[in-house]
Amino acid sequence: MGRFHDLSMSDLHWLMFMARITISDIGRHKHQYCLARLGDTGDYVKGNVRFITNEENWREYTQTPQYEAQRKNGASKGGQAVAGKPRAGWTEERREKYMRTMGYI
């Protein structure tokens, strides 16, 4: 997982302005926005981040080698739930309930 470096509030406001979103557009549901890294790699620094929907972020994340390795091991990022991604070790029933609640299915 990337680290945050050198991102000020004015940087975040500029990114929000460029994405044409407001603070109320940011959240965990698939249609809401999150701060994402280009290619889901590197740190959260100027030039390597932008706001995209959680659905787009999930689609991008599933194209990375890290996702494939974690999927084989049955773990999500750091073993914790991230936007749109259920926790490792959840039953299929719990995962489905979570995905429905979040609007993914």
Secondary structure, DSSP 8 states (H G I E B T S, - for coil): ---B-S--HHHHHHHHHHHT--GGGBSSSTTSEEEEEGGG-S-B-TTSEEEEEHHHHHHHHTTSHHHHHHHHHT--GGGS-BTTB--TT--HHHHHHHHHHTT--
